[in-house]
């Protein structure tokens, strides 16, 4: 699944996003790209779980 995170603007943000997703699924593969504000996630968690966790962390996503 892919998301656009308007608030992910730097490497620190990207690390927070990765940690947030991996708290839901420690085996998740997370690829972040702060310049384009995109994140690609491969996970066994549901999209709803990921969206809720990102919102709670301050990075409300837009689905791609």
C-alpha positions as CSV (number, residue, x, y, z in Angstrom):
1,X,0.0,0.0,0.0
2,X,1.1,3.5,-0.7
3,X,0.3,6.8,1.1
4,X,1.1,10.5,0.6
5,X,2.0,12.1,3.9
6,X,1.8,15.9,3.6
7,X,3.5,16.3,7.0
8,X,6.5,14.0,6.3
9,X,9.1,16.6,5.4
10,X,12.5,15.3,6.6
11,X,14.5,12.3,7.6
12,X,13.3,12.6,11.2
13,X,9.7,12.5,10.1
14,X,10.5,9.4,7.9
15,X,12.1,7.6,10.9
16,X,9.0,8.4,13.0
17,X,6.7,7.1,10.3
18,X,8.8,3.9,10.0
19,X,8.8,3.3,13.7
20,X,5.0,3.9,13.9
21,X,4.3,1.4,11.2
22,X,6.7,-1.2,12.7
23,X,5.1,-0.9,16.1
24,X,1.9,-2.3,14.4
25,X,3.8,-4.9,12.4
26,X,7.5,-5.4,13.3
27,X,8.1,-7.3,10.1
28,X,6.7,-4.5,7.9
29,X,8.8,-3.2,5.0
30,X,8.6,0.6,4.9
31,X,10.1,2.7,2.1
32,X,9.9,6.5,2.8
33,X,10.7,9.3,0.4
34,X,10.5,12.7,2.2
35,X,11.0,14.9,-0.9
36,X,7.9,13.4,-2.6
37,X,6.2,12.8,0.8
38,X,5.4,9.2,-0.2
39,X,5.6,6.0,1.8
40,X,5.3,2.5,0.5
41,X,4.4,-0.2,3.0
42,X,4.4,-4.0,2.7
43,X,2.7,-5.4,5.8
44,X,0.3,-8.0,7.1
45,X,-1.6,-5.3,9.0
46,X,-4.7,-3.8,7.6
47,X,-4.7,-0.5,5.8
48,X,-7.1,0.8,8.5
49,X,-4.6,-0.1,11.2
50,X,-1.8,1.7,9.4
51,X,-3.9,4.8,8.7
52,X,-5.1,5.0,12.3
53,X,-1.5,4.7,13.6
54,X,-0.2,7.3,11.2
55,X,-3.0,9.7,12.1
56,X,-2.3,9.2,15.8
57,X,1.5,9.9,15.2
58,X,0.6,13.2,13.5
59,X,1.0,12.1,9.9
60,X,-2.5,11.8,8.4
61,X,-2.2,9.9,5.1
62,X,-3.8,10.3,1.8
63,X,-4.1,6.9,0.0
64,X,-2.4,6.6,-3.4
